[in-house]
């Protein structure tokens, strides 16, 4: 059965909980992105890959396969376009020693950074992420905007899926001519629906005495030992080949 990202996030059992998880990933990502040694990339990949597998299981592989599909060709392009001493050539394309070294560094850093971010993406919902930022004294209007946009996207996606299904069942996409006409009608209906939903949402907030500050979830921080061990390993790996 297909699981949405939100379902994966809700079902996740991460070893690090609370706003600490967001700060942990931010610190680890900074250490990984600025590292130059293979050891740091290996530690980040193994540590966060293990944490993500523990939290979400096999869903982790479904999350990273698409970014990796874009990453690998990009690394190959770096190996080809970097000037230097050629080591292999096919037609007009040549791979250089400097290109291989640069591609290896860029590829390992990208994979490690992707692994770090995958832990955050697969275990942290948008409200939880905003709550962590709110603890850092994020301005109230920014918190409000982030949460409203998040909720608005959910509503628009659900509404667009409903309208698309209704149009498809009525044969609205059976030809190119009908496709264009149906697309215009669905878009117009979606716009009207979005305005109506926004108006109703604003009225509902005012009726509940909304004072300009959005409520955010509060969760207890757990997993300090894991955070300390991983960050210590990353710092140490920056000095190891």
Beta strands, then each sheet from edge to edge (+ up, - down):
strand 1: 86-90
strand 2: 93-96
sheet 1: 1+ 2-
end
